[in-house]
Amino acid sequence: MAGLENLKEQAGIAACSFVSDGMALGLGTGSTVRYSIIEIARMIKEEGIEVVGVPTSEDTRRLAEHLEIPLRTIEGTTSLDLTIDGADEFDPQFDLIKGGGGALTREKVVAKVSKSMVVVADETKQVGTLGKFDLPIEVDSILWEDVGDGISSICPGEVSLRRVDGEPYVTDNQGYILDCSFGPTISNPATLEAEISQISGVVEVGLFVGICDAVVMASSEGVETLVKPSGRL
């Protein structure tokens, strides 16, 4: 485990090779991308680069502030140069499942205004077909039961409300999250995302389709950078 954690750190650092002076950056959320944020702080202090970050969660905001990375909020931000984030799964088309950390809505907002997106992940997140990891869906906290019924009509497995210590998990946006067990069946994530998004009370779906341009992956063989052939990098 220590070996994998070291590789995740290396991958997080390697992802920062896409960072250059003057960039506006989307700062993702999660244990692996945390290493990227630490590396960006080092680059600011030791290499003198000037960047500004937009955090995708309150946890990331607190970490970036602690590391003295200049920040701005997503409000009013219409364009970012690059987002570095994690993923719960990625497939051969570079489509993603995200939201295991509960920040999927802000993560998607930030990713969509970015000119490119780099994901940092370990080899366990690489899949042939999305869906082994339960699909997170952020929903209105008042309508969650009705939303769950609607999703259950199209989800072959269990749809469960995410809880922490027995209480509903509350996102930074004051929403709830439904974790949906589709199994490795999501061969057309764009169609599924559109179908789920039509259900009243859905805030955001943890499918990131056509957004990711590269994955920096930590594996037992080392760190590998996979670049989408039709991507923006």
N, C-alpha and C positions, 0 to 999 in steps of 0.2 A: 504493500500500500504506500509505503514511504517512497518507493521508486516511482509509482504512478504520480504521486503528488509532486515530486520533483520534475517530472516530465510536463505536468500541467503548468507548473511555474515557467518552465522553459517555453512552452507554447504561448503562454500569456505574454511573455517578453518578446517572443518572435513576432507576434501580431503587431507589435509597435513599430516594426520595420515599415509599415504602411503610413506611419505618422510622420508629418513633416512640419516645419516651422510655419506658423501663421494659420494653422488649421482650426476650424471649429469642429469639435468632436462630440459625438454621442457616446456617453459612458454607460455601458451596460451593467447588468446586475447578475451576481452569482459568484460562486467560489473560484471558478477558473479565471473569469475576466477580472477578478480582483487583482490578480498578478499584473494584468495589463495596466490597470489604474496606478498601481504602485510604480511600474516602470515609467509611465508618463510623467509622474511626479519627479522621478529621478532625472529624466531627460530635461525637464524644466530647470531643475536646480543645478545639474552638472554640465549640461550641454547648452543651456541658455535658450532653448526653443521657447517660443511664445505661442501658446494655444489657449483656447477657452473650451470648457466642457459643458455639456448639457446632461445632467444625471437622469437616469430612467427610474429611479426609486429614491425613497428617503434614505435607505441604507447606503446607497451609492453616494448620495449627496453628503452624508455625514463623513464617509470615508474620504471623499475628495476634498472636503473642507479641512479635515484633519491633516491631509497631505499638502494643503495650501495650493491646490489646483484652482485657477480662476474659473468661475462658473457663471452661467446665466440660465434662466429658466426656459422651458419649452414655449411658454406663452410668447407669441410674437416672433418666434423663430421659424423662418420659412425655408431655410436651407442650411445643411451641415455638410462638411466635406467628407466625413467618414464616421461610421459608428462601429465600435468594437463591442461585441456582446457574446454571451454564451448561448447554448441551445440544449434542449433535452433530447432531441433527435435531429438528424439531417439525413436526407436521402440522396440518391445519385443525381437528382436534378437540383440539388442545393436548396430544396424546400425544407422547412423547419417545423418542429413542434417546440414551442416555448411557453413558459408560464409556470414551470415547476416552482420558481421562486416567488410567484405571485405578482410579478410586475409586468405582465404581458401587454396591458393597455398602453402604458407609457412607453414601453419598449417598442411597440409597433408604431406609435406616433413619431418617435424619434427616428426609427429606421426608415420610415417612409419619406421623411424630409431630407434624408442623407443621400449624397451623390454615390456612395458605395457603402457596403456593409461587410465586415470581416467577423467571422464567428470563431471563437476559441472553444475547443471541445476535446474530450478524450475519445479513444477509439470505441468505447462502449456506446457512444451516441450515434455511431454510423450504422444505418439500417438500409435494407433494400426497399422496404415499404414502410411508410410512417404509420404509427398507431400502437406499437407495443407499449410505449409510454402513454399513460392516460392523457387524453387531450384536455387541457385546462380551458375553461370558458368563463370569462368574467361576466357576471349578471347583476341586475338590479337587486339590491338586498331585500326589497319588499316583494318583488315578483318571482323570487328564485324557485318557488315550488311550481308555479305555472310554467316557467321556463324549463325546469327539469322534466316536466311531463312532455313538453314539446320535443325536447331533445331525445327523450326515451323512445319516441316513435321512430327515430331514424338511427339510434345507436344500438348496436347488437348486444352490448354488454351493460354493465352497471353504470348508472349516473349517480354520483354521490357528492354531497356538499362537503367541501373541505373544512375540516375542523382542527382547532388547536386547543388542547386541554379541554376537550368536550364542547367548546364554543365555536361558532362559525368563524373561520378566518376572514378578517376584514382587510381589504386591499388599501393601498394609499389613496384610492379614489372612493373609499367607503362602500365598495361593492363586495359581493361574495364570489366565490369560485366554485364551479361545478367541475369535477374531474370525471371524464367520460371514457369508458373502456371500449374503444372501438376495436382494439386488437390491430395487428398489422394488416389492415384492410384499406388504408387510405391511399388508394392508387391515384385518385384525382382530387388532391387537396383543394384546388381552386373551386371546384364544384361544391364540395362539402362546406367550405367556408361560406360561400354565398348562400347555401341552403340554411345553415345555422343562423347566419346574420339576419335572416328574414324573420326569425322568431322574436316576437315582442318581448322586451326585457333583456335581450342579449346586449352587453356592452362591447365585448370584443372576444374574438376567437383566437386561440393560441396556435393558429396556422399562419406561417409566414411564407407566402408564395411569391416567387420571383423577386425577392428582395436581397437575398444573400449572394455575394459575389465571390467569396473565398472562405475556406475553413482552414484554420491552423490547428492541426490535430496531433495530440500527444498519444503515442502508442508504445507498445513494448519494443518497437523498432527504433524509437526516437521521435522526433518532431517532424511532421510533414505538412507542407502547405499545398492545399488543393485549390485550384483556381477554376472557377466556372468558365468554360470556353466562350460562352456568349455573354459573360458578365461585363462589368464596367471597369474592371481593373486590368 
